[in-house]
Amino acid sequence: MKTLGQFIVEKQAEYPNAKGELSGILSSIRLVAKVIHRDINKAGLTNNIIGNSGVENVQGEVQMKLDLFAHNTMKQALIAREEVAGFASEEEENFVAFDTERGRNAKYVILTDPLDGSSNIDVNVAVGTIFSIYKRISPIGSPVTLADFLQPGHRQVAAGYIVYGSSTMLVYTTGNGVNGFTYDPSLGIFCLSHENIQMPPTGKIYSINEGQYLKFPLGVKKYIKYCQEEDKATQRPYTSRYIGSLVSDFHRNLLKGGIYIYPSATNYPNGKLRLLYEGNPMAFLAEQAGGLATNGESRILDIQPTELHQRSPLFIGSKEMVEKAQDFMSEFN
């Protein structure tokens, strides 16, 4: 079976003008996935990585111990690469410029949610890591600037996630389709298990936190009721499935078809998910697999970010389902 390393080398050969920097970054992320996989599988045996850290992040949310562990693991792995000029994380207020000679001459910046759904780790529910890669726009030879990180999602050169569940999988795109690799811990390698993933155009699953129903916009409430209505022609009612980990919910819908919604609400008027660390990378993957991602009005990948921790509503998944939800948003809001 083809390994992730072999796959990266093969794809690099398809671009003779590339010098392998992106391949090197993906190799670092592969290492991060192995380290986090190892420690997550010890979560029930040690108190070092379960529970909260007692520290709040920039959004005022209590950080889990595993959030900080994943953040530091990713940061250190990328600092060691000559190809990375800077790093931004959901867990850190400001971006980090790798202000060394190597960093100033590097081409790429990385944005990441180091551990999505980390509060689930205490109860043995799947969690994930999300990453997004851009080419810097500031001059080579100088430290990176905020503008390098505030690029619209359609400028991503690669994005992906690692889901730590019943098996650990790394799923990524470089703009030429989506491929998934499953980790074999006995060999210590990722093997190509899901080649050229295509999201079904429609599905039977809708994923939303219905406990917040009363706080949702009218269009979202109407769409939820549509999902619950009985209609044999459209195979409704749909099934409600919500894990509370974006990576896990998205991964299921990517393979089976479905829609994930985290809308605006009275307590989160701009939505809760972060555009740069969650919305953009997942939207890139969705579109590359034939799906769709919007904020309820417009394409996620066309939004011009204005701040590092900007929030956005997210409607993402099978193309026909996202379009239907957007129709409800247009009609009732």
N, C-alpha and C positions, 0 to 999 in steps of 0.2 A: 504494500500500500504506500502511496506517495506521502512523504512527510511534508510538514510546513516548510522546513528548510529547503527541500528540493523544489517545492512549488515556488517559493520566493525567488530562487535562482533561475528557474525556468522563465518566470514572468519578467525578471530583470533582463534576460536575454532578448526579450521582445522589444526592448527599448534601447537600441545601441547607443543613443546619445546620453543615456542616464549613467551616472557614475556609481550607483549602488548605495547612495546615502539613505534613500527611503527603505531599502532592504535592510540596512543596518539598524534603523529605528525599529522596524517590525521585529527584528531579532531580539532587541532589547525588551520589547513588549512581551514577546514570547517568554523571556526569562522572568519578567515580573509575574506573568500568569502562573508559572511553575511555583514561584516562591509563595504567592498568595494562596494558591491551591494547597500547598503543603501545610500552611498554618491554619487555614480554614478547617482543614480536616482534623486539626487538633483542638478545635474550639471547645469541645465538651470535656477536654482533659486538662485545660489550663485556664486560669483566670486572667492571664496576661492580655488576652485579646477579646474577651467577651465583656459586655457591660459598657456603660458610658464612662468617658474619660474625665468628666467634670468640667470640661472646657467647651465653650461655645464657639462656633465658627462665625464668619462674617455676617451670615444671615440670622444670627441669634439662635441657631439650632444647636442642641447639645451634641457634641461629636462622640461617636462610639470609639472605643479603643481601636477597633479594627479599621475605622476611617483613617485614623492617624498612622497606623501601621502601613496601610495600603498607599497612602499619600507619600510617606517617606520612602517606601520601597520604589515607587514609580519615579520619584524625584531623583533619587540616587542612581538608579539605573540609567536615566536619561542624561544626567550630568556626565556620566562616564563615556557618552557617545560624542564623537567629534562632529556629528551631523546636526546636533540640536543647539539652537541659539537661545532658546528660552522656553519657559514652562509656566502654565497657569492651571490652577486646580480649584475645584469647588470648595476645597477645604482651606484655602489661603486667600487672604484679602487682596493682595496685589500679585501681579505676575512676577516671575523670577527671571532676570536676564543672566545668562551664563557668561559673565563678563571676564572671560579668559581669551587668549589669542584664538584658541580653537572655537570657542563660542561665538566670538565676534565675526568669524569667517564662516560660520555654519549657515545653512540655507533654510532650516525648518524650525517652526515652533509647534509645541504640543499643548493641547488643552485636554483636561481629563476630569472625570468624576471617578476618583480612585476606587470607591466602593459604594455602588448604588444599592439601596435597600439594606444598609448595614444593620438596621434595628432588627432585621429578621434573623440575624446570625445566632442570637441566643436561643431561638426555637427551631434551629436546623432547617430553615427555609432558604431556597436558592437566592443568591445575591450576584452582583456582577461588577465589572470594571468597564468604563466607557472611555474611548479615546478619539481624538480628532487631530489631524495633522494639516498644517498650512505651510506654504512657502512664504517666507517673510517678504515684506514690501519695503522695509527700510534698507539703506545701503549696506552691502556686505562690507565687513571690516569695522563696523560700529556696533555698539550694543543694540539689542532689539528695543522697540518702543511699544507703547500701548496700541498704536495703530496696527501693528503686526497681528495682534490678537483680536481686534475688532473688525474682522473681515466677514462679509456675508458667507453663509454656508456653501453657496455654489462654488466658492473658491477652494474648498477642501481638496487636498490631493489624496487623502486616505482617511478612513474612519472605521471604527469597529468596536466590538465589545468582547469581553470574556464572561461567560456565565458559569458560575460555580454551583452545580446542581448534582443530580444523580451521576452525571459525568461532567467534566470540565470541558467547555468548548470555546474556541476562539473563532469569531466570525468577523470578516473584514472585507472592505472594498477599496480599490484604488481607482474607481471610476470605470471599471471594466467588468461589471458583474459582482456578485457576492458569493464568497466561498466560506465553508465552515470546516473546522478541524477539531477533532476530538482527541483529548489527551489520554495517552496510555501510560499510566504511572509506573507500570512494571518495566517499561523501556525508557521512560522519561522523554517521550516525543509526542508531538501533535501529528496526527494522521488525517489526511483529507478524507472526510466522511460525507460532506454535503457539497457537491460541486455545482456551481452555477445555480444557486438557490433562486427560485422564482416564487414570489408570494402569490397565492391564489387571488384572482381578481375580486372574489367575494368570499364570505365565510359565514359561520354560524355563531361566532363568539364576539361579545362586546365586553370591554374591560374598562370599568370606571368605578370610582369609589361612591357607590350609591348612598352611603351614609351621609354624604354632603348634599344630597338631592335638593333640599330646600334652599340651598345657597347658590344653585346653578342658574345660569341664564335660561330664559324661557325656551329658546331653541334647543338647548341640550335636554331639558325636561321633555319636550315633545319628541325628540329623537329616542330617548330612553323608552317612552311609552310605545313608540313605533316598533322598537326592538322586542317589546314584550307582547305585542298583538299577535293573534293567531292568523296566519295567512299561508296556506299550503303552497301557493305559487312562488312565494319568496322564501319558503322553508322557515317561516317565523312561527313561534317565537324563537329568538336567538337564545343562546346559553350565556349566562353571566359568569365570567371568570375574572377575578381580580386578586392578584397575589400581593400587590403593594411594593413590588420591585419592578421598575420600568424594564430592566434588561430581561427579566423572566417573562413578563407579560408580552413584551415585544417579540421575544424569541419564539414563544408558542404561536403567536399570530403570524409571524413570518413563515413558519412551516405549515400551519394548518389553515391560515386565513382568518381574518378578524380585524377588529378596530380597537385601538386603545385611545382613551380620551382623558386628558387632564385639563379641564376648561378653566376659564376665569370663574371666580366665585365671590360672594360678598366679602369673605375673609381673605381672598387672594384676587384682587381686582385685575391683576396682570397675569394670573396663573401662578403656579408654584414652581414648575420645572424651569431649569436654567437653559436659556437658549444656546449658549456656547458649549456647555458641558454635556447636555442631554439632547436638546431639540435638534441642533444641527447635525451631529454625527448620526443620530437615529434616522433623521430625515434623508440623509445621503444614502444610508443603507436601504431604506424603504424604497426610494426612487430607483436605485440600481437593481432592486429585485422586482420592479414592476408595480410597486405600491405608490402611496401618496402620503404627503405630510403637509398640513396647513395649521394655521392658528385659529381656524374657524372662518377666516375671511380670505387670507392670501397664503401663498407658498412660503413655508418656513425658510427654505434656502435663499429666498430673495430679501429677507429682512436684514436691514443694515443695523448691526449692533451699536449701541452707544455706551455700554458699560460692561465690565467683565462679568458681573453677576446678574445680568439682566434676566428677567423672567418672561415667560411666554406661555399662553395656552397651547396645547398640543392635541391635534386630531391626526392619528397616524395608523396606517395599516393598509388593508386591501383597498384598491383604488375605488371600486364601486361603492363600498361602505363609507369611505371618507367623503366621497362626492355627495352621497345621500345625506350624511350628517351636515355637510356644509349647506345643502339646500335648506335644511331646517333652520340653520343659523341665519341664513339670508332672509327667510320668510318671517321669522318670529322675533328678530332682534333689530 
